[in-house]
């Protein structure tokens, strides 16, 4: 590269930065999760919201969505044109969503039993009672899908259908660094010393799964500094990534030891509150969605559950894309949302 070319490149970069400064100066508050919803139930820090509808739902049986506890559910409603929740509303579903809240040191003794038997079951019972029905439709995403599956095995009489997205079930694979790390971390020392597992600890681990992604995204931002829409897309995603709750230590201890380390759920040996979690009890229609390019939850970890459950009406859905793309990608809006809504509605008559 000669001197003239270097000067031209530097000049072009400076122009991008100047345009970016003007763009950022005119951007207001970054907001996510803006689809209107109403708080309808709460226990402790855990809340249940119902998304507002302007027209009656086409699907007669409501849906309860549970996201992972180490991230906020707002990624499901990142912005109006990239909102899985809004798409479900548009497709005629009656949607409730659980908000796990932000645990503090006062919550360090909360167990997996508390989250599944008390909070999740309480939300399900509230919806059943409010609608005067025996069964609801359940959706669980990532860790929320694992917990929803455990719930379905313990309370099958309360669920009409179960849909899970990119959820981990079989932890024997070594195709993901996350699965390797959890075999060797001293989780007892972590929990005993900290009580609450800080979000920064978890985020640093997720960040190391694909470190090049953090570098490439900033180069991409530089190229799009003058485009307000693209900058807002970037800022909303970064806002969501930074807004992570801490995790109850006792829940995390059981999650790592019984699931990641000992793989008890898929082996049929997992217990919750002294009860054996028998996956054959899951006989309701089951839709299992995995992302073909998922770098967080390996496909074989998700797929393995289908051969273990008792459902006759069960389906695997391979979504082309990555872990987060399942919720925010354009293809998710165009293809996956309507597909899932139809699958649920067809089984809710």
PyMOL commands that set and color helices and strands:
alter all, ss='L'
color gray80, all
select helices_A, chain A and resi 3-25+73-76+84-90+105-107+112-131+143-154+156-158+177-181+187-194+199-210+212-223+228-242+249-261+264-267+279-281+299-307+325-328+330-346
alter helices_A, ss='H'
color red, helices_A
select strands_A, chain A and resi 37-43+46-51+63-66+77-79+82-83+95-99+136-141+159-165+196-197+247-248+271-272+275-276+285-291+314-319
alter strands_A, ss='S'
color yellow, strands_A
deselect
rebuild
show_as cartoon
